[in-house]
Amino acid sequence: MTDRLHTFHGGIHPEEHKTLSTTHPIAQAPIPARLIVPVRQHIGEPARPCVSIGEKVRKGQIIAQADGYVSLPAHAPTSGIVTAIAPHPVPHPSGLSDLCIHIEPDGQDIWIEHSASDYQSMHPSTLRNLLRDMGIAGLGGAVFPTFAKLNPGKAVKIPTLLLNGGECEPWITCDDMVMRERADDILRGAAIMRHLLQSDEILVGIEDNKPQAIAAMRTAAQQSDIPVRIISIPTLYPSGGAKQLIKIITGREVPSGGRSTDIGVATFNVGTALAVHRAVNLGEPMVSRVVTVTGNVGQAQNFDVMIGTPMQDLIALTGLPPEPVSGVIMGGPMMGIKITDLHAPAVKATNCILVKSGTMFPSPPPAMECIRCTRCAEVCPAELQPQALYWFARSKHFDKAREYALFDCIECGCCSYVCPSHIPLVQYYRFAKSEIAATEANERASNLARQRHDARTARLEREARERAERLAQKSAAKPAGDEAKQAAIDAAIARAQTQKTTSE
């Protein structure tokens, strides 16, 4: 059967640099001397620490509880002793620190008691709660809690389950290697996802620059007892974006401001499917993931890494860099974030550590004025008008930026890549989004304060009115009582006078 593929607007072909890290199989990174586990590794509320300093923990033990519905627990990546619960640098665009649980490993790697679950006999909500307790988050970049995405809600079922093996960004190869080496386990996880979503079909989209991954996944699909199709798609950045992959494979478009489930498609990264398999079929929470370490390193490679391993430890595993290091990025060059402190740990969102050099990543020329060439619009996969969004963001006309669908921008960087004026366009869009988000947060806080003020004013007015009514009632009752008292006095005086007259 030949799959009919579709196209999305725009896209680019940056240099891939992927073969550097695929010449060796995935290696197991050693247990580091120290692990730093952030309590915030997912979209939603951070986890709440539930261990104390000096406490011994085992591998897989919950060390921070989920706090709220959209939240996930954090687990000990290995056995050891909790040495601190304190702020520590984390991989985040802000460069700020966040609360982390520090563990000194004992080197024994002793697991908690864990076992497989029979997911087919479990109630769907029970199975989703299990995935929540296991800390499973999306490994494609968004790190949204997987249990929530696997709830079809009012739709009852999601017809199409789409696994994303595109991995379109340059340098990154962790998904490629996972598909090559762990294809069977990926499909075992997909079977669990299909069970929860009641999907009719499972599709796996993989860019055609990964022939070995495609072959491995097709072999696994032939041996699987679930209906699954492995679809090879043309290599074009950002075809690994969820909306773009859906358009390529199904021809359907996610509506502006909507979700893929609105059109009957649920999309998950192949690494997430692997994590679901390990959680349900092996009873293992998410305590590790595969990370690509590449760029200006001795030997680029993929490693199975414990969550919380300092990035400097992982870079050291690749040997001495051939050139002076000019910086480090978590992720790829298009959408990754700059890492300013290499003591920051690898987290669930860490798919790649890209070490830079001046030769590999020369400094961009100074930005010039926009010449309105429209190249950015030609390559924009979201079919936006990047030059207009740039002007609105730069002039702080945020209402206009929102009107021009700013939040449909996936920040893929295609516009910046082709800009002849070297304008960092994505930075302007991120600035505009953050300003709008801050304004909305302030408005929500102001509305809440206003509601509280109005409620307090209404309460005080009500209490004052009730006091006045009580005083009025008391005042109205007081004259009647005085008259009765005076009448009694007058009657007593009259009786006394009568007795006096009679006695005389």
Sequence and secondary structure as in RCSB ss.txt:
>XXXX:A:sequence
MTDRLHTFHGGIHPEEHKTLSTTHPIAQAPIPARLIVPVRQHIGEPARPCVSIGEKVRKGQIIAQADGYVSLPAH
APTSGIVTAIAPHPVPHPSGLSDLCIHIEPDGQDIWIEHSASDYQSMHPSTLRNLLRDMGIAGLGGAVFPTFAKL
NPGKAVKIPTLLLNGGECEPWITCDDMVMRERADDILRGAAIMRHLLQSDEILVGIEDNKPQAIAAMRTAAQQSD
IPVRIISIPTLYPSGGAKQLIKIITGREVPSGGRSTDIGVATFNVGTALAVHRAVNLGEPMVSRVVTVTGNVGQA
QNFDVMIGTPMQDLIALTGLPPEPVSGVIMGGPMMGIKITDLHAPAVKATNCILVKSGTMFPSPPPAMECIRCTR
CAEVCPAELQPQALYWFARSKHFDKAREYALFDCIECGCCSYVCPSHIPLVQYYRFAKSEIAATEANERASNLAR
QRHDARTARLEREARERAERLAQKSAAKPAGDEAKQAAIDAAIARAQTQKTTSE
>XXXX:A:secstr
        S  B      GGGSSS  EE    S EEEES  SSSB  EE   TT EE BT EEEE  SSSB  EE
 SSSEEEEEEEEEE S TT  EEEEEEEEE SS  B       GGGS HHHHHHHHHHTT B TTTT  BHHHHT
  GGGS  SEEEEEE   STT  HHHHHHHH HHHHHHHHHHHHHHHT SEEEEEEETT HHHHHHHHHHHHH S
S EEEEEE   BTTTSHHHHHHHHH     TT  GGGGTEEEEEHHHHHHHHHHHHS   S EEEEEEEESSSS 
EEEEEETT BHHHHHHTT   SS EEEEEES TTT EEES TTSB  TT  EEEEEETTTS             H
HHHH TT   HHHHHHHHHTT HHHHHHTTGGG     HHHHH TT   HHHHHHHHHHHHHHHHHHHHHHHHHH
HHHHHHHHHHHHHHHHHHHHHHHHHHHHHHHHHHHHHHHHHHHHHHHHHHHHH 
